[in-house]
């Protein structure tokens, strides 16, 4: 069965599935809530989560479902008005603002960085310097020596590898993206962010220079607003912040082949391997096994976490001090999600799952066509893209889905029968 026409239409109708019906007001502290009981979740697990968070130096924690607050907890003398550092979780804002700037024809991510920073922004010869683009800054593949850390002066930005051939978490080239945006737009990074994000979503905060770094500070609910905006794919209650869906998908999909778990300054879960800051080791398995496989996250130093779980319409925010000595505290992130998963205690039981033997999905990875076969009748077959948008739905028993006009990436296939049983599989489209 061909779905070309339906797919083309659906790619533009991004409210089909991940639509959020509730958004908090732009001003004030009013924010609707949902009780754990109303969701059928496990209230007796909340204390375990809070104990882990408190022992780990947490200052603020929020969990949203469908845009509404389910859990909100502040520790010590912190409250909902406390301005806390996002650290590298603030990279998510920068990635979004680069997309906005590109959508407004202020720049292209394929432009060479020197177009905006001028010749000599590194110590490289001109031909090597000109090979570095905004795309390389977004994907941590500039090839510059990451041992220099946060330094952004030319003498610190030295050659280590050709641009695009080495992934390394390097804050210097990233930090200069704020200057790229400022020079492209003619206004400061804060002014650009205020106009294109703060005034449209109510997200409070500002970039503050700390040494060579530019750190975004704001209240925890501001980070939650960012997650809510991402759940709704760049749209806030009918107001478009980012309308370029191709760029949006690039942000939250593998951006290069070196580190599968990194998009445009966003960390991605559910992939076969990942790399971490300060290391060239490729670790096997997903970034956070206890977190939903279709989630993506902003992760900052000392455990600033912004988790977005499309399809489930869940946002999780954790801000605070370092929970351990890890440079990137993903072990604490995974522990936190172990408790969150225990709270969301309505997993699909065996009786609610379609047996594996009754569903055949092939090939996977798939290049052109995906086949689904089953002896069961009247199956509801739904296909979602990586951000949780429903792009196809059909009731059938044997289905052939044409993938040729779909962008390469990760998709999620959910199959449900008339008895309420279901099965979900990650589909890789080459």
C-alpha positions in Angstrom: 0.0 0.0 0.0 1.5 3.3 -1.1 1.3 6.3 1.4 3.2 8.9 -0.6 0.4 11.5 -0.8 -0.7 11.0 2.8 2.9 11.2 4.0 3.6 14.5 2.1 0.4 16.0 3.6 1.2 14.7 7.1 4.7 16.1 7.2 3.2 19.6 7.1 0.4 18.8 9.6 2.6 18.6 12.6 -0.3 18.8 15.1 -1.7 15.4 14.3 -0.2 13.7 17.3 2.2 15.6 19.4 -0.3 18.5 19.9 -0.5 20.0 23.4 -3.9 21.4 24.3 -2.7 23.2 27.4 -0.1 26.0 27.7 0.5 28.0 30.8 -0.1 31.8 30.6 2.8 33.9 29.4 2.9 35.9 32.6 2.5 34.9 36.2 2.8 31.6 38.1 -0.5 30.1 37.2 0.0 26.6 35.8 -2.6 23.8 35.7 -1.8 20.5 37.4 -2.6 16.9 37.1 -2.7 14.5 40.0 -0.7 11.2 40.0 -3.9 9.4 41.0 -5.8 10.7 38.0 -3.1 9.3 35.7 -3.1 5.9 37.4 0.5 6.3 38.5 2.1 5.0 41.7 2.1 7.6 44.5 4.1 5.4 46.8 7.2 5.7 44.6 7.4 9.5 44.8 9.3 9.6 48.1 12.0 7.3 46.7 12.5 9.7 43.7 12.6 12.8 46.0 15.1 11.1 48.3 17.4 10.3 45.4 17.1 13.8 44.0 17.8 15.4 47.4 20.8 13.2 48.1 22.1 14.1 44.6 22.2 17.8 45.3 19.0 18.7 43.4 17.6 22.2 43.7 14.5 21.9 41.4 12.5 19.1 39.8 9.5 19.2 37.6 7.5 16.6 35.6 4.9 17.7 33.1 2.3 15.5 31.4 0.3 17.0 28.5 1.7 20.4 29.5 0.4 20.3 33.1 2.5 19.9 36.2 2.3 16.5 37.8 5.3 16.8 40.1 7.1 20.0 41.3 9.6 19.9 44.1 12.2 22.4 45.3 15.0 21.6 47.7 16.8 23.7 50.3 16.0 27.4 50.1 15.1 27.3 46.4 11.7 27.9 44.9 10.0 28.5 41.6 11.5 32.0 41.3 15.1 30.8 41.8 17.3 31.6 38.8 19.5 28.6 38.2 22.2 27.9 35.6 21.2 25.8 32.7 24.9 25.2 31.9 25.2 23.1 28.7 21.4 22.4 28.8 21.3 26.0 27.5 22.8 24.7 24.3 19.3 23.6 23.4 18.2 27.3 23.2 21.2 28.2 21.0 20.3 25.3 18.6 16.7 26.6 18.4 17.8 30.1 17.8 20.1 29.1 15.0 17.1 27.4 13.4 15.1 30.6 13.8 17.9 32.7 12.3 18.1 30.3 9.3 14.4 30.4 8.9 14.5 34.2 8.7 17.3 34.1 6.1 19.8 35.6 8.5 22.2 32.7 8.0 22.5 29.1 6.7 24.0 26.3 8.7 26.1 25.4 5.7 27.8 28.9 5.8 31.4 29.0 6.8 31.8 30.4 10.3 34.3 33.0 9.2 31.4 34.7 7.3 30.1 35.8 10.7 33.2 35.9 12.9 35.7 37.2 10.3 39.0 35.8 9.0 41.3 34.8 11.8 38.8 33.6 14.4 41.0 30.5 14.8 44.8 30.0 14.4 44.2 27.8 11.4 45.3 28.7 7.8 42.5 30.4 5.9 41.6 27.4 3.8 41.3 25.2 6.9 39.4 27.8 8.8 37.0 28.3 5.9 36.2 24.6 6.0 34.5 25.0 9.4 30.8 25.8 9.1 27.9 26.6 11.5 26.9 22.9 11.0 30.2 21.8 12.5 29.7 24.0 15.5 26.2 22.6 16.0 27.4 19.0 15.8 30.7 19.2 17.7 32.7 18.3 14.7 34.8 21.4 14.1 38.1 19.5 14.3 39.5 22.1 16.7 41.5 20.9 19.7 38.9 20.4 22.5 41.6 20.2 25.2 41.4 24.0 25.2 37.9 23.8 26.7 36.1 27.1 27.0 38.8 29.3 25.4 37.4 31.3 22.4 40.5 33.3 21.4 42.3 32.4 18.1 45.4 31.1 19.9 43.3 28.5 21.7 41.4 27.4 18.6 44.0 25.1 17.1 43.9 22.4 14.5 43.5 18.7 15.5 41.5 17.1 12.7 39.7 18.1 9.5 36.3 19.5 10.1 33.6 16.8 10.1 36.0 13.9 10.8 36.1 13.9 14.6 33.4 14.3 17.2 34.5 16.0 20.4 32.5 18.0 22.9 34.1 21.4 22.6 32.6 24.4 24.3 34.8 27.1 22.6 33.3 26.7 19.0 29.9 26.2 20.5 30.1 29.4 22.6 31.0 31.4 19.5 27.6 30.5 18.1 26.2 33.3 20.2 28.5 35.7 18.3 27.4 34.1 15.0 23.7 34.9 15.9 24.5 38.4 17.1 26.5 39.3 14.0 23.9 37.7 11.6 21.0 39.4 13.3 22.6 42.7 14.3 21.3 42.4 17.9 22.7 40.7 21.0 22.0 37.0 21.7 19.8 38.1 24.6 17.8 40.5 22.5 17.4 37.9 19.7 16.3 35.2 22.3 13.9 37.6 24.0 12.2 38.5 20.7 12.0 35.0 19.3 11.5 32.9 22.4 10.9 34.7 25.6 8.1 37.0 24.4 6.4 34.1 22.6 6.5 31.5 25.3 7.1 33.3 28.6 10.4 31.6 29.1 12.3 33.8 31.6 16.1 34.0 31.7 19.2 35.4 30.1 22.7 34.6 28.9 25.3 35.8 31.4 29.0 35.9 30.6 31.1 33.8 33.0 34.7 34.0 31.9 34.7 33.0 28.2 31.5 31.1 28.6 27.9 32.3 28.1 25.6 30.6 30.6 21.8 30.8 30.5 20.2 31.4 33.9 16.5 31.1 34.6 13.9 29.5 36.8 13.1 25.8 36.5 9.7 26.5 35.0 11.4 28.3 32.1 13.3 25.1 31.3 9.9 23.3 31.5 8.5 25.8 29.0 11.4 25.0 26.6 10.5 21.3 26.9 6.8 22.0 26.2 7.7 24.0 23.1 9.8 21.1 21.8 6.9 18.7 22.5 4.7 20.9 20.3 7.4 21.0 17.6 8.3 24.7 17.8 4.8 26.0 18.2 3.5 27.7 21.4 -0.3 27.7 21.7 -0.7 28.7 18.0 2.3 31.0 17.9 5.2 29.7 15.7 8.7 30.0 17.2 10.3 27.6 14.7 8.3 26.6 11.6 11.1 24.8 9.8 10.3 21.2 10.4 13.3 19.9 8.5 15.6 21.8 10.8 13.5 20.7 13.8 14.0 17.1 12.9 17.7 17.6 12.4 18.0 19.0 15.9 16.7 15.8 17.5 18.1 13.2 15.1 21.7 11.8 14.8 23.6 14.7 13.1 26.7 12.7 12.1 27.9 9.1 12.1 30.6 9.6 14.8 28.3 9.9 17.8 24.9 8.4 17.1 23.4 10.0 20.3 24.0 13.6 19.4 21.9 15.9 17.2 22.2 19.6 17.0 23.3 20.3 20.6 20.6 17.8 21.8 21.5 14.4 23.3 19.5 11.5 21.9 18.4 8.3 23.7 17.7 4.9 22.3 20.6 4.5 19.9 23.2 1.7 19.7 26.2 3.8 21.0 27.2 7.1 22.4 30.2 9.3 23.2 30.8 11.6 26.1 32.6 14.9 26.8 36.3 14.6 27.3 36.6 11.2 25.7 37.0 9.5 22.3 35.6 6.2 23.6 32.5 5.0 21.8 30.3 3.3 24.5 27.9 0.6 23.4 24.2 0.9 24.2 21.8 3.8 24.7 22.7 6.9 26.6 20.1 6.2 29.5 18.7 2.7 29.4 16.1 3.5 32.1 14.7 6.5 30.1 12.3 6.1 27.2 14.1 5.2 24.1 12.4 7.9 22.0 13.4 10.7 24.4 15.9 13.4 23.8 17.6 15.7 26.3 19.5 18.9 27.0 22.2 17.9 29.5 24.4 20.4 31.3 27.3 20.3 33.7 26.4 19.3 37.3 23.3 17.5 36.1 21.1 20.1 34.5 18.6 17.9 32.7 15.8 18.7 30.3 14.1 15.5 29.1 11.5 15.6 26.3 9.5 12.4 25.7 7.4 12.8 22.5 4.3 10.6 22.1 4.0 10.4 25.9 3.9 14.2 26.1 6.2 14.2 29.1 8.8 16.8 30.1 11.2 16.3 33.0 13.4 19.0 34.5 16.2 18.5 37.0 18.4 21.4 38.1 21.0 21.5 40.9 24.5 20.7 42.0 26.7 17.9 40.8 25.3 14.5 42.0 28.7 12.8 41.6 32.1 13.3 40.1 31.1 12.4 36.5 32.0 15.0 33.9 28.7 14.2 32.3 26.5 12.7 35.1 24.5 10.3 32.9 24.7 7.6 35.6 22.6 9.9 37.9 20.3 10.7 34.9 19.7 6.9 34.5 19.1 6.5 38.2 16.7 9.3 38.2 14.8 7.7 35.4 14.6 4.4 37.2 12.5 6.1 39.9 10.5 8.1 37.4 9.6 4.9 35.5 8.6 3.3 38.8 6.2 6.3 39.3 4.8 5.9 35.8 3.7 2.4 36.9 1.3 1.5 34.2 3.6 -0.4 31.9 2.2 -2.7 29.3 1.9 -6.1 30.9 2.4 -9.4 29.1 -1.4 -9.8 28.7 -1.6 -6.4 27.1 1.3 -7.1 24.6 0.8 -8.7 21.2 3.1 -11.8 21.2 6.2 -11.4 19.1 5.2 -14.5 17.1 2.1 -12.8 15.9 3.8 -9.8 14.3 6.5 -9.9 11.6 8.1 -6.6 10.7 10.8 -6.6 8.1 13.4 -5.5 7.0 14.7 -3.3 9.8 16.7 -1.2 9.1 14.6 -0.6 6.0 15.6 1.4 2.9 12.6 1.5 0.5 9.7 -0.6 1.9 8.6 -1.8 5.3 6.5 -4.9 5.5 4.2 -6.0 8.3 2.5 -9.4 8.4 0.3 -11.0 11.0 -2.4 -13.6 11.3 -4.4 -11.2 13.4 -7.3 -9.2 11.9 -8.2 -5.5 12.2 -4.8 -4.3 13.4 -4.5 -0.6 14.0 -1.1 0.3 12.6 0.4 3.7 13.4 3.7 5.2 12.3 5.3 8.1 14.2 8.4 10.1 13.4 11.2 10.7 15.9 9.4 13.7 17.5 6.2 11.7 18.1 4.2 13.0 15.1 1.7 10.6 13.7 2.4 10.4 10.0 0.4 7.3 9.0 -2.5 5.2 10.4 -4.3 2.2 8.9 -6.3 -0.8 9.9 -5.0 -3.8 8.1 -3.4 -7.3 8.6 -0.7 -7.2 5.9 0.8 -3.8 5.0 3.5 -2.5 2.7 4.6 1.0 3.7 6.6 2.9 1.1 9.4 4.7 2.8 11.1 6.3 -0.2 9.8 9.8 0.3 10.5 9.8 4.1 13.6 11.4 5.5 16.2 8.9 6.8 16.1 8.5 10.5 14.3 6.9 13.4 10.5 6.1 13.4 8.2 4.3 15.8 5.7 1.7 14.7 2.8 0.9 17.0 0.5 -1.9 16.3 -2.7 -2.5 18.4 -5.4 -5.2 18.1 -9.1 -5.1 18.9 -8.4 -6.5 22.4 -6.4 -3.5 23.4 -3.0 -5.3 23.1 -0.2 -3.5 21.4 3.4 -3.7 20.4 5.8 -0.8 19.6 9.0 -1.1 17.6 11.8 1.3 16.6 12.2 1.4 12.9 15.4 2.6 11.3 15.0 4.1 7.8 18.2 4.3 5.9 
